[in-house]
Amino acid sequence: MSADDVDAGPRDVPHTGMPDRTLVMEDGGRQLLWIDGVLPLPEGARIELAAPRADGVVTRVRLAAARPGVTPVLVLDVRLYDAGSTDSP
């Protein structure tokens, strides 16, 4: 295997670009917010949402690549709780 083969990757493995958007989703699957740009928050990070008015904690970070040729999306799954609450969910 040559250096060119390593750089190109195996021919049977899909190739895609880098994500350019971030989707914030409620743990139950409801889309809450699209962000233009990649915001790779770690699990446990707290976020404040304006609509719905709620706070949340990132529970999972994943890369969603639905099919080859479609730019993947960075997905932040969050657990929501009452805005301003000092208790975590």
C-alpha positions, 0 to 999 in steps of 0.5 A: 500500500502506497502513501497515496492509498492511505491518504485516499482511504479504501475505495469502498468506504464513503467519503464526506466533507466536514459538518458545517451546521449543528443541530440541538435536539431534545432527548425525545427527538424534537429539533430545538435549534439549528446553528450555522457552524459547528459547536462541539460542546462536551457531554455535561455542558449546560445550554440556555434556549430562548424558544422553548424557554428552557435550560438543558444539559448536553447528554450526547454528541454525535455525527449524523451522516444520512447518506454519501454525498450529503454534508454531515451534521453535528448533533447535540442531544440535550435533556431540558429542564425549567429555565433558571432552575439550579437543579440538573435534570 
